[in-house]
Amino acid sequence: MTAMPIFKASDVVRSTVAASRPPLSVAIYLHDLTGGGVERQSLGLAREFLNRGVSVTLVLHRHSGELSNIVPAGLPIVDLKSSRTIADVPPLMRYLRSARPDVLLANVDHNNVAALMARALAGGRTRVVICQHNPVAHDRLSNQNWTYRLVPYAYFLLSPFISSAIAVSGGVGAELISIAGLPRAKVRIIHNPVINSDFAARCHRSAGHPWCGNRNHRLFVTAGRLVPQKDHETLLRALALHRERMPSRLLVLGAGPMLEGLRTLAGEIGVSDAVQFLGFQDNPLPLFRGADAFVLSSKVEGFGNVLVEAMGCGTPVIATDCPHGPAEILDDGRYGLLVPPGDPAALAAAMDRVATLRDQFPEPVLKGRAAEFSYATCADRYLRLFQTLVPDVGRGE
């Protein structure tokens, strides 16, 4: 079987484009500017594209969200002002007909489908590149709205309008081929960008939490939305087992609908005094740096940005070997501990090793691995792909 193409760090675009060639124009289509990983990454990539002379426009389902204040200066925004994602199709079609960007980069399931429908109706030469951040297998979507189950079928039907499909991990890419039926030649793997130019500065700000640096207790930290996919229940149960052998504490970063249920569970299993739920954190890096280990207990991940962030802070990581990203990020255990998903005893046993993790996974090694997932490298991989799709334009350099 032919392997899917993977853009590696050595693929950085090196040649300059003749000044006579028009700059590449890229429209990035998102739902909104809420504080999610996809939105942060898209704004970071937009900034990198602008720095490389690319003409970039941000197209939003609705211009709202807490990340509005970090939109790069001078980045044009088109607000579709739609009530539902499917209602984006007519105004997005009109935008494509009038603006005619070289590339429309869409992100996440329903927005990807809307982008393809708009392109089908608009005609023209705009290349649509969809980015799949989540698994598409039905058994991975049991806790999602039923419409997510239709996404792979929509991809299959609209595949003639997909110029390329970017998967954030090899497992997601394999699903796009085997489940959505996309041609192997159209699927590219580009891992998520995580490390940006101000990462070190943000990492070394004060954590401001009394549990950080307290040598009387080991400290674990986790981060992610409080939803079934992240399986915080297994983590809490593992903590209870682990605390039978060692006094440790846990900081849980993130918000979501399961908050009260998790608090109740923590009380029932006797770890309420050892767990704090801190909600969404605009800058979680100092808390990552202040912990003895980062723990990811997910049932499924498209990639797993928080693992890279923790390693970038020099913090050892323990993760479930779930589909699809952790094993790729940790190189099958070379850079962190992997345990089976949904197994509190196995996770607790890994947590028992907390005292030796920094010796097993030294800080310079973890930071070196994290640096492979930089915004600069990722942006060059995207641009390399775009230039293969639109070879008659430049990058504005």
VEXDREN-2710 file (C-alpha; in Angstrom, 1 decimal):
% VEXDREN-2710
k/r/px/py/pz
1/MET/0.0/0.0/0.0
2/THR/1.4/3.4/-1.0
3/ALA/2.0/5.7/2.0
4/MET/0.2/9.0/2.3
5/PRO/2.5/12.0/1.6
6/ILE/3.7/13.7/4.8
7/PHE/5.3/17.1/4.7
8/LYS/8.4/17.0/6.9
9/ALA/10.4/19.8/8.4
10/SER/12.9/19.4/5.5
11/ASP/10.2/20.4/3.1
12/VAL/10.4/24.1/4.0
13/VAL/9.9/26.3/1.0
14/ARG/13.2/27.8/0.1
15/SER/12.9/29.3/-3.3
16/THR/11.7/32.9/-3.9
17/VAL/9.1/33.7/-6.5
18/ALA/9.7/36.1/-9.3
19/ALA/8.3/39.5/-8.5
20/SER/6.2/39.5/-11.7
21/ARG/4.0/36.7/-10.4
22/PRO/0.9/37.7/-8.4
23/PRO/0.9/37.0/-4.7
24/LEU/-1.0/33.9/-3.6
25/SER/-4.4/34.8/-2.1
26/VAL/-5.8/32.6/0.7
27/ALA/-9.2/32.8/2.3
28/ILE/-9.5/31.0/5.7
29/TYR/-13.0/30.0/6.5
30/LEU/-14.0/29.4/10.2
31/HIS/-17.1/29.2/12.3
32/ASP/-16.2/32.0/14.7
33/LEU/-13.3/33.2/17.0
34/THR/-14.1/31.3/20.1
35/GLY/-11.1/30.1/22.2
36/GLY/-10.7/26.7/20.7
37/GLY/-7.5/25.1/19.3
38/VAL/-8.6/25.3/15.7
39/GLU/-9.4/29.0/15.9
40/ARG/-6.0/29.8/17.6
41/GLN/-4.1/27.8/15.0
42/SER/-5.9/29.5/12.1
43/LEU/-5.1/32.9/13.4
44/GLY/-1.5/31.9/14.0
45/LEU/-1.2/30.5/10.4
46/ALA/-2.8/33.6/9.0
47/ARG/-0.1/35.7/10.8
48/GLU/2.6/33.4/9.3
49/PHE/1.1/33.6/5.8
50/LEU/1.0/37.4/6.1
51/ASN/4.6/37.5/7.1
52/ARG/5.4/35.6/4.0
53/GLY/3.7/38.1/1.7
54/VAL/0.5/36.0/1.1
55/SER/-2.8/37.9/0.7
56/VAL/-5.0/36.5/3.4
57/THR/-8.7/37.1/4.3
58/LEU/-10.6/35.6/7.2
59/VAL/-14.1/34.5/6.4
60/LEU/-16.3/33.8/9.4
61/HIS/-19.8/32.2/9.9
62/ARG/-20.2/34.8/12.6
63/HIS/-17.7/37.4/13.8
64/SER/-17.8/36.7/17.5
65/GLY/-15.6/35.1/20.2
66/GLU/-12.9/35.9/22.7
67/LEU/-10.1/35.6/20.2
68/SER/-11.3/38.6/18.3
69/ASN/-8.7/40.7/20.2
70/ILE/-5.8/38.7/18.8
71/VAL/-6.7/38.9/15.1
72/PRO/-3.5/40.0/13.2
73/ALA/-3.5/43.7/12.4
74/GLY/-4.6/44.4/8.9
75/LEU/-6.2/41.0/8.3
76/PRO/-9.5/41.6/6.4
77/ILE/-12.6/39.9/7.9
78/VAL/-15.7/38.9/6.0
79/ASP/-18.6/38.3/8.3
80/LEU/-21.2/36.0/6.7
81/LYS/-23.6/36.7/9.6
82/SER/-25.4/33.4/9.2
83/SER/-27.8/31.7/11.6
84/ARG/-26.6/28.2/10.8
85/THR/-23.6/26.7/9.1
86/ILE/-25.7/25.5/6.1
87/ALA/-26.9/29.1/5.7
88/ASP/-23.2/30.1/5.0
89/VAL/-23.4/28.5/1.6
90/PRO/-25.1/31.3/-0.4
91/PRO/-23.0/34.2/1.0
92/LEU/-19.9/32.1/0.8
93/MET/-20.7/31.3/-2.9
94/ARG/-21.1/35.0/-3.6
95/TYR/-17.8/35.8/-1.9
96/LEU/-16.0/33.2/-4.0
97/ARG/-17.5/34.6/-7.2
98/SER/-16.5/38.2/-6.3
99/ALA/-13.2/37.8/-4.5
100/ARG/-11.9/34.7/-6.4
101/PRO/-9.2/33.7/-3.9
102/ASP/-6.7/31.2/-5.2
103/VAL/-7.3/28.9/-2.2
104/LEU/-10.1/28.5/0.3
105/LEU/-8.9/26.8/3.4
106/ALA/-11.8/25.4/5.4
107/ASN/-11.6/23.9/8.9
108/VAL/-13.8/21.4/10.8
109/ASP/-16.5/19.0/9.6
110/HIS/-19.6/21.1/8.8
111/ASN/-17.7/24.1/7.7
112/ASN/-15.7/21.9/5.3
113/VAL/-19.0/20.7/3.8
114/ALA/-20.4/24.2/3.5
115/ALA/-17.1/25.3/1.8
116/LEU/-17.4/22.5/-0.8
117/MET/-21.0/23.2/-1.5
118/ALA/-20.3/26.9/-2.0
119/ARG/-17.4/26.1/-4.4
120/ALA/-19.6/23.7/-6.3
121/LEU/-22.2/26.4/-6.8
122/ALA/-19.8/29.2/-7.4
123/GLY/-17.7/27.6/-10.2
124/GLY/-14.4/29.3/-10.9
125/ARG/-10.9/28.2/-10.2
126/THR/-10.6/28.6/-6.4
127/ARG/-9.0/25.5/-4.9
128/VAL/-10.7/24.2/-1.8
129/VAL/-8.5/22.7/0.9
130/ILE/-10.3/21.1/3.8
131/CYS/-8.6/20.4/7.1
132/GLN/-10.0/17.5/9.2
133/HIS/-9.1/17.9/12.8
134/ASN/-11.4/15.1/14.2
135/PRO/-11.9/11.4/13.4
136/VAL/-14.7/10.6/11.0
137/ALA/-15.4/7.0/12.0
138/HIS/-18.9/6.6/13.4
139/ASP/-17.8/4.8/16.5
140/ARG/-15.7/7.8/17.4
141/LEU/-18.7/10.1/17.1
142/SER/-21.1/8.4/19.4
143/ASN/-21.3/11.5/21.6
144/GLN/-21.7/13.9/18.7
145/ASN/-24.7/15.3/17.0
146/TRP/-26.1/12.9/14.4
147/THR/-25.2/15.3/11.6
148/TYR/-21.5/14.5/12.1
149/ARG/-22.2/11.0/10.9
150/LEU/-23.1/12.5/7.5
151/VAL/-19.9/14.3/7.1
152/PRO/-17.9/11.5/5.5
153/TYR/-20.7/10.8/3.0
154/ALA/-20.7/14.5/2.1
155/TYR/-17.0/14.4/1.6
156/PHE/-17.4/11.5/-0.8
157/LEU/-20.1/13.2/-2.8
158/LEU/-18.3/16.5/-3.0
159/SER/-14.8/15.0/-3.5
160/PRO/-14.5/16.4/-7.1
161/PHE/-14.4/19.9/-5.4
162/ILE/-11.7/18.9/-2.9
163/SER/-8.4/19.9/-4.2
164/SER/-6.7/18.5/-1.1
165/ALA/-7.7/17.2/2.3
166/ILE/-5.3/17.9/5.2
167/ALA/-5.4/15.5/8.1
168/VAL/-3.8/16.5/11.4
169/SER/-2.7/12.9/12.1
170/GLY/-2.0/9.7/10.1
171/GLY/-5.0/8.0/11.7
172/VAL/-7.4/10.8/10.6
173/GLY/-5.9/10.6/7.2
174/ALA/-6.5/6.9/7.0
175/GLU/-10.1/7.4/7.9
176/LEU/-10.6/10.0/5.2
177/ILE/-9.4/7.4/2.7
178/SER/-11.1/4.3/4.1
179/ILE/-14.4/5.8/5.4
180/ALA/-14.9/9.0/3.4
181/GLY/-13.6/7.4/0.2
182/LEU/-11.2/10.2/-0.7
183/PRO/-8.5/9.4/-3.2
184/ARG/-5.2/8.7/-1.5
185/ALA/-3.5/11.3/-3.7
186/LYS/-5.7/14.1/-2.3
187/VAL/-4.9/13.4/1.4
188/ARG/-2.0/15.1/3.0
189/ILE/-0.8/14.9/6.6
190/ILE/0.2/18.1/8.2
191/HIS/0.4/18.0/12.0
192/ASN/-1.1/20.9/14.0
193/PRO/1.1/23.9/14.7
194/VAL/1.5/24.5/18.4
195/ILE/4.7/26.3/19.2
196/ASN/4.7/30.0/18.2
197/SER/7.2/32.9/18.6
198/ASP/5.9/33.9/22.0
199/PHE/5.6/30.4/23.5
200/ALA/8.7/30.7/25.7
201/ALA/7.6/34.0/27.1
202/ARG/4.1/32.8/27.9
203/CYS/5.5/29.6/29.4
204/HIS/7.7/31.5/31.9
205/ARG/5.0/33.8/33.3
206/SER/4.0/33.1/36.9
207/ALA/1.6/30.2/37.4
208/GLY/0.0/32.0/40.4
209/HIS/-1.3/28.8/42.0
210/PRO/-0.2/27.6/45.4
211/TRP/0.0/23.9/44.4
212/CYS/2.7/24.7/41.9
213/GLY/6.1/24.1/43.4
214/ASN/4.8/22.5/46.6
215/ARG/7.2/19.6/47.1
216/ASN/4.9/17.9/49.7
217/HIS/2.6/16.8/47.0
218/ARG/3.2/15.7/43.4
219/LEU/1.1/17.7/40.9
220/PHE/-0.6/16.6/37.8
221/VAL/-2.4/18.8/35.3
222/THR/-4.8/18.1/32.4
223/ALA/-6.5/20.4/29.9
224/GLY/-9.4/20.0/27.6
225/ARG/-13.1/20.5/27.3
226/LEU/-15.2/18.8/29.9
227/VAL/-16.9/16.4/27.4
228/PRO/-17.2/12.6/27.2
229/GLN/-14.5/12.4/24.6
230/LYS/-11.8/13.6/27.1
231/ASP/-12.8/10.9/29.6
232/HIS/-12.0/12.8/32.8
233/GLU/-13.9/10.2/34.7
234/THR/-11.1/7.7/34.1
235/LEU/-8.5/10.3/35.2
236/LEU/-10.3/11.0/38.4
237/ARG/-10.6/7.3/39.2
238/ALA/-6.9/6.8/38.4
239/LEU/-6.1/9.6/40.7
240/ALA/-8.0/8.0/43.5
241/LEU/-6.1/4.7/43.0
242/HIS/-2.8/6.5/42.7
243/ARG/-3.4/8.5/45.9
244/GLU/-3.7/5.2/47.8
245/ARG/0.1/5.0/47.3
246/MET/1.3/8.6/47.0
247/PRO/-0.1/12.1/48.0
248/SER/-0.7/13.9/44.7
249/ARG/-3.0/16.6/43.4
250/LEU/-4.7/17.4/40.1
251/LEU/-5.5/20.6/38.3
252/VAL/-8.2/20.3/35.6
253/LEU/-8.2/23.1/33.0
254/GLY/-11.2/23.6/30.7
255/ALA/-14.9/24.2/30.7
256/GLY/-17.8/22.1/29.5
257/PRO/-21.1/20.5/30.3
258/MET/-19.7/17.7/32.5
259/LEU/-18.3/20.0/35.2
260/GLU/-20.9/19.3/37.9
261/GLY/-20.9/15.6/37.2
262/LEU/-17.1/15.5/37.5
263/ARG/-17.3/17.4/40.8
264/THR/-19.8/14.9/42.1
265/LEU/-17.7/12.0/41.0
266/ALA/-14.6/13.5/42.7
267/GLY/-16.6/13.7/46.0
268/GLU/-17.9/10.1/45.7
269/ILE/-14.5/8.6/45.2
270/GLY/-12.8/10.8/47.9
271/VAL/-10.6/13.1/45.9
272/SER/-12.4/16.4/46.1
273/ASP/-9.7/17.9/48.3
274/ALA/-7.0/16.9/45.8
275/VAL/-8.7/18.2/42.6
276/GLN/-9.4/21.8/41.5
277/PHE/-11.4/22.6/38.4
278/LEU/-10.0/25.9/37.1
279/GLY/-12.1/26.4/34.0
280/PHE/-10.8/27.9/30.7
281/GLN/-7.4/29.4/31.0
282/ASP/-6.2/31.9/28.4
283/ASN/-2.6/31.0/29.1
284/PRO/-2.3/27.5/30.6
285/LEU/1.4/27.1/30.0
286/PRO/2.7/28.3/33.4
287/LEU/0.5/25.7/35.0
288/PHE/1.8/23.1/32.7
289/ARG/5.4/24.1/33.6
290/GLY/4.6/24.1/37.3
291/ALA/3.3/20.5/37.3
292/ASP/5.2/17.3/37.7
293/ALA/3.4/15.7/34.8
294/PHE/0.7/16.4/32.3
295/VAL/-2.0/13.7/31.8
296/LEU/-4.3/13.2/28.8
297/SER/-7.1/10.6/29.4
298/SER/-9.0/11.0/26.1
299/LYS/-11.0/8.2/24.4
300/VAL/-10.2/9.8/21.0
301/GLU/-8.2/12.7/19.7
302/GLY/-7.7/14.1/16.3
303/PHE/-4.2/15.2/17.3
304/GLY/-3.6/16.4/20.9
305/ASN/-2.1/19.9/20.9
306/VAL/-1.9/20.0/24.7
307/LEU/0.7/17.2/24.7
308/VAL/3.0/19.3/22.5
309/GLU/2.3/22.4/24.7
310/ALA/3.3/20.4/27.8
311/MET/6.4/19.1/26.2
312/GLY/7.3/22.6/25.0
313/CYS/7.2/23.6/28.7
314/GLY/9.6/20.7/29.5
315/THR/6.9/18.8/31.4
316/PRO/6.7/15.0/31.1
317/VAL/3.4/13.6/29.7
318/ILE/1.3/10.6/30.3
319/ALA/-1.4/9.9/27.6
320/THR/-3.9/7.3/26.6
321/ASP/-2.9/5.5/23.4
322/CYS/-6.1/6.5/21.8
323/PRO/-6.9/7.2/18.2
324/HIS/-5.3/9.1/16.7
325/GLY/-2.7/11.7/17.7
326/PRO/-0.9/10.8/21.0
327/ALA/1.2/7.9/19.7
328/GLU/2.3/10.0/16.7
329/ILE/3.3/13.0/19.0
330/LEU/5.1/10.7/21.5
331/ASP/6.6/8.6/18.8
332/ASP/5.1/5.4/20.3
333/GLY/6.4/6.1/23.7
334/ARG/9.8/7.6/23.0
335/TYR/8.8/11.0/24.4
336/GLY/6.2/10.0/27.0
337/LEU/4.2/7.3/28.6
338/LEU/1.3/5.7/26.7
339/VAL/-1.5/3.7/28.4
340/PRO/-4.7/2.0/27.2
341/PRO/-7.8/4.3/27.1
342/GLY/-10.5/3.8/29.7
343/ASP/-8.3/1.9/32.1
344/PRO/-8.0/3.7/35.5
345/ALA/-5.6/1.0/36.9
346/ALA/-3.2/1.3/34.0
347/LEU/-3.3/5.1/34.2
348/ALA/-2.7/5.1/37.9
349/ALA/0.3/2.8/37.5
350/ALA/1.8/5.3/35.0
351/MET/1.1/8.1/37.5
352/ASP/2.9/6.2/40.1
353/ARG/6.1/6.7/38.1
354/VAL/5.9/10.5/38.4
355/ALA/9.0/10.8/40.5
356/THR/11.2/9.4/37.8
357/LEU/9.6/10.9/34.7
358/ARG/11.9/13.9/34.4
359/ASP/14.9/11.6/34.4
360/GLN/13.3/9.3/31.8
361/PHE/12.2/12.2/29.6
362/PRO/14.7/15.1/30.1
363/GLU/13.5/18.6/29.5
364/PRO/15.8/19.4/26.5
365/VAL/14.6/16.3/24.7
366/LEU/10.9/17.2/25.3
367/LYS/11.4/20.8/24.1
368/GLY/13.3/19.6/21.1
369/ARG/10.4/17.3/20.1
370/ALA/7.9/20.0/20.6
371/ALA/9.8/22.4/18.4
372/GLU/9.0/20.1/15.5
373/PHE/5.4/21.3/15.7
374/SER/6.1/25.1/15.2
375/TYR/3.9/27.5/13.4
376/ALA/6.7/28.5/11.1
377/THR/7.3/24.9/9.9
378/CYS/3.6/24.2/9.6
379/ALA/3.0/27.4/7.5
380/ASP/5.7/26.4/5.1
381/ARG/4.1/23.0/4.7
382/TYR/0.8/24.5/3.9
383/LEU/2.3/26.9/1.4
384/ARG/4.2/24.1/-0.3
385/LEU/0.9/22.4/-0.8
386/PHE/-0.9/25.5/-2.0
387/GLN/1.8/26.2/-4.5
388/THR/1.4/22.7/-6.0
389/LEU/-2.3/23.5/-6.4
390/VAL/-1.8/27.0/-7.8
391/PRO/1.6/26.9/-9.5
392/ASP/1.1/30.1/-11.6
393/VAL/1.1/32.5/-8.6
394/GLY/3.7/33.5/-6.1
395/ARG/3.9/34.1/-2.4
396/GLY/4.2/37.9/-2.6
397/GLU/7.8/37.8/-1.6
END
